[in-house]
């Protein structure tokens, strides 16, 4: 960071030091920022919990039905009648019975398969959410870089005007410059200083937004970012990008997994039309006047599928699969257009950046330097100096924005083709 003269340093650098005070953490690179977001972003952590929920449902689907144990007592002489040979009441009985469900149609296996398909869909859905947040983090990081460069440019402009004010003050004291001209340069220096403060506020806001995406509790812990905007010299062919997007986009894979889950759900509901059987075994002990006796019993329950043959759930599952297929087809049709738009945006951003570098930067810097030199010699007016510096600052600001815009386009191209960092 450049050292400014007083009072520009007091107005710009001291608030910056206070902003990062007590923050020992190093400035992250964009790769480190993405990794930190994947580990700490609360929204993404909540999305990741869907995978654990799906795994728990696999466990539930694999469990067999519990047996039912029944115990009973019948014909008890609790009212004091007195069972004997004359009244022929009783005899008292106690029984113990166990019932077991026999699942038909392979329901357990189909439940597990449907649950596994749901887990796969949840995993891809998480990756799709991560892809979106990765792009947001990359854009926020680039915003922070652009804001930092704009602040540095404004600082340099303010520092330069402070030097011009000092020179003009000496010229005015020597009688070589009108006092009103000195007042004008001081006003220009004040405007440059205020612009530096505004750029500093923009930088702070960019860091605060990035810190929120990273899941940091204290936004001031992010003092700065490390690195320059991404700059790829070559862009892959459009056909290759479309093919990669169809193969690797997590949202497309999530929809395909949802179609497979819906198909597994249809098989499960069709198996549900086959009625489960229940068989049981019973032990019974009789305690009578004339003696005691032990007996056993075997039972079989067969539901009759007269009315309910699971028609509603089968129809629901069929419609869910159709819905999933339509969503997949709609996304696949829009995919090529999304990739093409990102591709054209990337090419345009690169061409604009190269044009600025080729024909504007050197000219704007040369005009500024010549005009500043002429002004110091009294051969140019303050208005000409301000116009030259404004043109230079706008060119440099446009250059920094063009660098950031090309990097944004590259990251967008990665996102729409599924090349984003895998969480």
C-alpha positions as CSV (number, residue, x, y, z in Angstrom):
1,X,0.0,0.0,0.0
2,X,1.4,3.5,-0.9
3,X,2.2,6.0,1.8
4,X,0.1,9.1,1.6
5,X,1.0,12.5,2.8
6,X,-0.8,14.3,5.6
7,X,-3.7,14.9,5.9
8,X,-4.8,12.3,3.3
9,X,-3.1,9.5,5.3
10,X,-5.0,10.6,8.4
11,X,-8.3,10.5,6.6
12,X,-7.8,7.3,4.7
13,X,-5.2,5.0,6.2
14,X,-6.1,5.4,9.8
15,X,-9.7,4.2,9.3
16,X,-8.3,1.3,7.3
17,X,-6.1,0.3,10.2
18,X,-9.0,0.4,12.6
19,X,-11.0,-1.7,10.2
20,X,-8.5,-4.6,10.5
21,X,-7.5,-4.1,14.1
22,X,-7.3,-7.2,16.2
23,X,-7.6,-9.5,13.2
24,X,-4.6,-11.8,12.9
25,X,-6.1,-14.0,10.1
26,X,-4.2,-13.8,6.8
27,X,-5.9,-12.6,3.6
28,X,-7.3,-15.6,1.8
29,X,-6.9,-16.5,-1.9
30,X,-10.0,-17.2,-3.9
31,X,-9.4,-21.0,-3.6
32,X,-9.1,-20.6,0.2
33,X,-12.3,-18.5,0.3
34,X,-14.2,-21.1,-1.6
35,X,-13.0,-23.9,0.7
36,X,-13.9,-21.8,3.8
37,X,-17.3,-21.2,2.4
38,X,-17.9,-24.9,1.8
39,X,-16.9,-25.6,5.4
40,X,-18.7,-22.8,7.2
41,X,-21.6,-21.5,5.2
42,X,-24.7,-22.2,7.4
43,X,-27.1,-22.4,4.5
44,X,-24.9,-25.0,2.8
45,X,-24.4,-26.9,6.0
46,X,-28.2,-27.1,6.3
47,X,-28.4,-28.4,2.7
48,X,-25.7,-31.0,3.5
49,X,-27.9,-32.3,6.4
50,X,-30.4,-33.6,3.7
51,X,-27.8,-36.3,2.8
52,X,-27.7,-37.5,6.4
53,X,-31.5,-37.5,6.5
54,X,-31.6,-39.6,3.3
55,X,-29.1,-42.1,4.8
56,X,-31.3,-42.4,7.9
57,X,-34.2,-43.2,5.6
58,X,-32.2,-46.0,4.0
59,X,-31.8,-47.5,7.5
60,X,-35.5,-47.2,8.2
61,X,-36.3,-48.8,4.8
62,X,-34.1,-51.8,5.5
63,X,-35.9,-52.7,8.8
64,X,-38.3,-55.6,8.9
65,X,-41.7,-55.3,10.6
66,X,-41.7,-56.0,14.3
67,X,-43.5,-59.2,15.6
68,X,-46.5,-58.6,17.8
69,X,-46.6,-60.4,21.2
70,X,-50.1,-60.7,22.9
71,X,-50.9,-62.1,26.3
72,X,-54.4,-62.6,27.7
73,X,-56.5,-64.2,30.4
74,X,-60.1,-65.3,30.0
75,X,-62.9,-66.8,32.2
76,X,-61.4,-65.5,35.4
77,X,-63.4,-66.0,38.6
78,X,-62.8,-62.4,39.7
79,X,-66.5,-62.0,40.8
80,X,-66.4,-64.9,43.2
81,X,-68.9,-67.1,41.5
82,X,-66.9,-70.2,42.4
83,X,-66.3,-72.6,39.5
84,X,-67.5,-76.1,40.3
85,X,-69.0,-79.2,38.7
86,X,-72.6,-77.9,39.3
87,X,-72.4,-74.6,37.5
88,X,-70.0,-75.8,34.9
89,X,-68.5,-72.3,34.7
90,X,-65.0,-71.7,33.4
91,X,-62.5,-73.0,33.0
92,X,-60.1,-70.1,33.4
93,X,-57.6,-69.7,30.5
94,X,-54.4,-67.9,30.0
95,X,-52.8,-67.5,26.5
96,X,-49.7,-66.2,24.9
97,X,-49.6,-65.4,21.2
98,X,-47.0,-64.1,18.7
99,X,-47.9,-62.7,15.2
100,X,-45.4,-62.1,12.3
101,X,-45.9,-60.2,9.1
102,X,-44.8,-61.7,5.9
103,X,-44.0,-59.0,3.3
104,X,-44.8,-59.9,-0.2
105,X,-43.6,-58.5,-3.5
106,X,-40.1,-57.7,-2.3
107,X,-41.2,-54.6,-0.5
108,X,-38.2,-54.3,1.7
109,X,-35.8,-54.5,-1.1
110,X,-37.7,-52.0,-3.1
111,X,-38.0,-49.6,-0.1
112,X,-34.2,-49.7,0.2
113,X,-33.7,-49.1,-3.5
114,X,-36.1,-46.1,-3.4
115,X,-34.3,-44.7,-0.4
116,X,-30.9,-45.1,-2.0
117,X,-32.1,-43.3,-5.1
118,X,-33.4,-40.5,-2.8
119,X,-30.0,-40.2,-1.2
120,X,-28.3,-39.9,-4.6
121,X,-30.7,-37.1,-5.5
122,X,-29.9,-35.4,-2.2
123,X,-26.2,-35.6,-2.9
124,X,-26.6,-34.0,-6.3
125,X,-28.9,-31.4,-4.9
126,X,-26.3,-30.5,-2.4
127,X,-23.7,-30.2,-5.1
128,X,-26.1,-27.9,-7.1
129,X,-26.5,-25.7,-4.1
130,X,-22.8,-25.6,-3.6
131,X,-22.2,-24.7,-7.2
132,X,-24.4,-21.6,-6.8
133,X,-22.7,-20.6,-3.6
134,X,-19.3,-21.1,-5.1
135,X,-20.2,-18.7,-7.9
136,X,-21.5,-16.2,-5.4
137,X,-18.3,-16.4,-3.4
138,X,-16.1,-16.0,-6.5
139,X,-18.1,-13.0,-7.6
140,X,-17.9,-11.5,-4.1
141,X,-14.2,-12.1,-4.0
142,X,-13.8,-10.3,-7.4
143,X,-15.9,-7.4,-6.1
144,X,-13.5,-7.1,-3.2
145,X,-10.5,-7.0,-5.5
146,X,-12.1,-4.4,-7.8
147,X,-13.1,-2.3,-4.8
148,X,-9.6,-2.6,-3.4
149,X,-8.0,-1.5,-6.7
150,X,-10.5,1.4,-7.0
151,X,-9.5,2.5,-3.5
152,X,-5.8,2.4,-4.3
153,X,-6.4,4.4,-7.5
154,X,-8.3,7.0,-5.5
155,X,-5.6,7.1,-2.8
156,X,-3.0,7.7,-5.5
157,X,-5.1,10.5,-7.0
158,X,-5.5,12.1,-3.6
159,X,-1.8,11.8,-2.9
160,X,-1.0,13.5,-6.2
161,X,-3.3,16.4,-5.6
162,X,-1.8,16.9,-2.1
163,X,1.6,17.3,-3.9
164,X,0.1,19.7,-6.4
165,X,-1.4,21.8,-3.5
166,X,2.0,21.9,-1.9
167,X,3.6,23.1,-5.1
168,X,0.9,25.7,-5.8
169,X,1.2,27.0,-2.2
170,X,4.9,27.6,-2.8
171,X,4.1,29.3,-6.2
172,X,1.4,31.5,-4.6
173,X,3.8,32.5,-1.8
174,X,6.4,33.5,-4.4
175,X,3.8,35.5,-6.4
176,X,3.9,33.2,-9.3
177,X,0.3,32.0,-8.9
178,X,-3.0,33.6,-8.2
179,X,-4.6,32.8,-4.8
180,X,-7.8,31.8,-6.5
181,X,-5.9,29.1,-8.4
182,X,-4.5,27.8,-5.1
183,X,-8.0,27.6,-3.7
184,X,-9.2,25.7,-6.8
185,X,-6.4,23.1,-6.4
186,X,-7.2,22.8,-2.7
187,X,-10.9,22.2,-3.6
188,X,-9.9,19.5,-6.1
189,X,-7.7,17.9,-3.5
190,X,-10.6,17.8,-1.1
191,X,-12.8,16.2,-3.7
192,X,-10.1,13.6,-4.4
193,X,-9.9,12.9,-0.7
194,X,-13.6,12.5,-0.4
195,X,-13.6,10.1,-3.3
196,X,-10.9,8.0,-1.6
197,X,-13.1,7.8,1.5
198,X,-16.1,6.6,-0.7
199,X,-13.9,4.0,-2.4
200,X,-12.8,2.8,1.0
201,X,-16.4,2.4,2.2
202,X,-17.1,0.4,-1.0
203,X,-14.2,-1.8,-0.2
204,X,-15.4,-2.4,3.3
205,X,-18.9,-3.3,2.1
206,X,-17.4,-5.8,-0.4
207,X,-15.4,-7.5,2.4
208,X,-18.4,-7.6,4.7
209,X,-20.5,-9.3,2.0
210,X,-17.7,-11.8,1.3
211,X,-17.3,-12.5,5.1
212,X,-21.0,-13.3,5.3
213,X,-20.7,-15.9,2.5
214,X,-17.7,-17.4,4.2
215,X,-19.7,-17.9,7.4
216,X,-17.6,-15.6,9.5
217,X,-19.2,-14.2,12.6
218,X,-17.0,-11.1,12.7
219,X,-16.9,-9.3,9.3
220,X,-13.8,-7.3,10.5
221,X,-11.8,-10.5,10.6
222,X,-11.5,-10.3,6.8
223,X,-9.0,-7.6,6.4
224,X,-8.2,-8.1,2.7
225,X,-8.1,-10.6,-0.1
226,X,-5.1,-12.1,-1.8
227,X,-4.5,-12.5,-5.5
228,X,-5.5,-11.0,-8.9
229,X,-8.5,-11.6,-11.1
230,X,-8.4,-14.8,-13.0
231,X,-7.1,-14.5,-16.6
232,X,-7.4,-17.4,-19.0
233,X,-5.9,-17.0,-22.4
234,X,-7.9,-19.7,-24.1
235,X,-11.6,-20.6,-23.9
236,X,-12.7,-24.2,-24.8
237,X,-14.9,-24.7,-27.9
238,X,-18.6,-24.2,-27.4
239,X,-19.4,-27.8,-28.4
240,X,-17.1,-29.1,-25.7
241,X,-18.6,-26.9,-23.1
242,X,-22.1,-28.0,-23.9
243,X,-21.2,-31.7,-23.8
244,X,-19.4,-31.2,-20.4
245,X,-22.4,-29.3,-19.0
246,X,-24.7,-32.1,-19.9
247,X,-22.4,-34.6,-18.3
248,X,-21.2,-32.8,-15.2
249,X,-23.9,-30.2,-14.2
250,X,-25.1,-31.2,-10.7
251,X,-28.6,-29.8,-11.1
252,X,-29.0,-31.9,-14.3
253,X,-27.6,-35.0,-12.4
254,X,-30.0,-34.2,-9.5
255,X,-33.0,-34.2,-11.9
256,X,-31.9,-37.5,-13.5
257,X,-31.5,-39.0,-10.0
258,X,-35.0,-37.8,-9.2
259,X,-36.4,-39.6,-12.3
260,X,-34.7,-42.8,-11.1
261,X,-36.0,-42.3,-7.6
262,X,-39.5,-41.8,-9.0
263,X,-39.2,-45.0,-11.0
264,X,-38.1,-46.9,-7.9
265,X,-41.1,-45.4,-6.0
266,X,-43.5,-46.8,-8.7
267,X,-42.1,-50.3,-8.3
268,X,-42.5,-50.0,-4.5
269,X,-46.1,-48.8,-4.8
270,X,-46.9,-51.5,-7.3
271,X,-45.5,-54.1,-4.8
272,X,-47.7,-52.5,-2.2
273,X,-50.7,-53.8,-4.1
274,X,-49.7,-57.3,-3.0
275,X,-51.2,-57.8,0.5
276,X,-48.9,-58.8,3.3
277,X,-49.7,-62.0,5.2
278,X,-49.8,-62.3,9.0
279,X,-49.2,-65.6,10.7
280,X,-49.3,-66.3,14.4
281,X,-48.8,-69.0,16.9
282,X,-50.6,-69.3,20.3
283,X,-50.1,-71.2,23.5
284,X,-53.2,-71.6,25.8
285,X,-53.4,-73.1,29.3
286,X,-56.8,-74.0,30.8
287,X,-57.3,-74.4,34.6
288,X,-60.6,-76.1,35.4
289,X,-62.4,-78.0,38.1
290,X,-61.8,-81.4,36.5
291,X,-58.2,-80.7,35.6
292,X,-55.9,-78.6,33.5
293,X,-54.9,-78.7,29.9
294,X,-52.4,-77.1,27.5
295,X,-53.1,-76.3,23.8
296,X,-51.6,-74.5,20.9
297,X,-53.0,-72.7,17.9
298,X,-51.7,-71.5,14.5
299,X,-53.3,-68.6,12.6
300,X,-53.0,-67.0,9.2
301,X,-54.5,-63.7,8.2
302,X,-55.0,-63.0,4.5
303,X,-56.4,-59.5,3.6
304,X,-58.7,-59.5,0.7
305,X,-57.8,-56.8,-1.9
306,X,-61.4,-56.1,-2.8
307,X,-61.4,-52.3,-2.5
308,X,-57.9,-51.0,-1.7
309,X,-55.3,-52.2,-4.1
310,X,-53.0,-49.2,-3.6
311,X,-54.4,-47.6,-6.7
312,X,-54.0,-44.0,-5.4
313,X,-50.3,-44.3,-4.4
314,X,-49.5,-46.0,-7.7
315,X,-51.1,-43.2,-9.6
316,X,-49.3,-40.6,-7.5
317,X,-45.9,-42.3,-8.1
318,X,-46.6,-42.4,-11.9
319,X,-47.4,-38.6,-11.9
320,X,-44.3,-37.9,-9.9
321,X,-42.1,-39.6,-12.4
322,X,-43.8,-37.8,-15.3
323,X,-43.2,-34.5,-13.4
324,X,-39.6,-35.3,-12.8
325,X,-39.1,-36.2,-16.5
326,X,-40.7,-33.0,-17.6
327,X,-38.4,-31.0,-15.3
328,X,-35.4,-32.8,-16.6
329,X,-36.4,-32.2,-20.2
330,X,-37.0,-28.5,-19.6
331,X,-33.6,-28.1,-17.9
332,X,-31.8,-30.0,-20.7
333,X,-33.4,-27.8,-23.3
334,X,-32.4,-24.7,-21.6
335,X,-28.9,-26.0,-20.9
336,X,-27.4,-25.2,-24.4
337,X,-28.7,-21.7,-24.3
338,X,-27.2,-21.1,-20.8
339,X,-23.8,-22.3,-21.9
340,X,-23.9,-20.3,-25.1
341,X,-24.8,-17.1,-23.3
342,X,-22.0,-17.6,-20.8
343,X,-19.6,-18.5,-23.7
344,X,-20.5,-15.3,-25.6
345,X,-20.2,-13.2,-22.4
346,X,-16.8,-14.6,-21.8
347,X,-15.6,-13.9,-25.3
348,X,-17.0,-10.4,-25.2
349,X,-15.4,-9.6,-21.8
350,X,-12.0,-10.9,-23.1
351,X,-12.2,-8.8,-26.2
352,X,-13.1,-5.7,-24.3
353,X,-10.2,-6.3,-21.8
354,X,-7.7,-6.8,-24.6
355,X,-9.0,-3.6,-26.4
356,X,-8.5,-1.5,-23.3
357,X,-5.0,-2.9,-22.8
358,X,-4.1,-2.5,-26.5
359,X,-5.3,1.1,-27.2
360,X,-6.4,3.0,-24.1
361,X,-4.1,2.5,-21.1
362,X,-0.9,3.9,-22.6
363,X,-2.7,6.9,-24.2
364,X,-4.6,7.8,-21.0
365,X,-1.4,7.6,-18.9
366,X,0.6,9.6,-21.4
367,X,-2.1,12.4,-21.6
368,X,-2.2,12.6,-17.9
369,X,1.6,12.8,-17.4
370,X,2.0,15.4,-20.2
371,X,-0.9,17.6,-18.8
372,X,0.4,17.4,-15.3
373,X,3.9,18.3,-16.4
374,X,2.5,21.3,-18.4
375,X,0.4,22.4,-15.5
376,X,3.4,22.5,-13.1
377,X,5.2,24.7,-15.7
378,X,2.2,26.9,-16.0
379,X,1.4,25.9,-19.6
380,X,-1.9,24.2,-18.9
381,X,-4.9,25.2,-16.9
382,X,-6.3,23.5,-13.9
383,X,-9.4,22.6,-15.9
384,X,-7.2,20.7,-18.4
385,X,-5.4,18.9,-15.6
386,X,-8.7,17.9,-14.0
387,X,-10.0,16.6,-17.3
388,X,-6.8,14.6,-18.0
389,X,-6.8,13.0,-14.6
390,X,-10.5,12.3,-14.8
391,X,-10.0,10.6,-18.2
392,X,-7.1,8.6,-16.7
393,X,-9.0,7.5,-13.6
394,X,-12.0,6.5,-15.7
395,X,-9.8,4.5,-18.0
396,X,-8.1,2.8,-15.1
397,X,-11.4,2.1,-13.4
398,X,-12.8,0.7,-16.6
399,X,-9.7,-1.5,-16.9
400,X,-10.0,-2.9,-13.4
401,X,-13.8,-3.5,-14.0
402,X,-12.9,-5.2,-17.3
403,X,-10.4,-7.5,-15.6
404,X,-13.0,-8.4,-12.9
405,X,-15.7,-8.9,-15.5
406,X,-13.6,-11.3,-17.6
407,X,-12.9,-13.3,-14.4
408,X,-16.6,-13.3,-13.5
409,X,-17.4,-14.6,-17.0
410,X,-14.8,-17.4,-16.6
411,X,-16.2,-18.4,-13.3
412,X,-19.8,-18.3,-14.7
413,X,-18.7,-20.5,-17.6
414,X,-17.3,-23.0,-15.0
415,X,-20.5,-22.9,-13.1
416,X,-22.9,-23.4,-16.1
417,X,-20.7,-26.3,-17.4
418,X,-20.4,-28.0,-14.0
419,X,-16.6,-27.4,-13.7
420,X,-17.0,-25.6,-10.3
421,X,-15.0,-26.9,-7.3
422,X,-16.5,-30.2,-6.0
423,X,-17.5,-29.9,-2.3
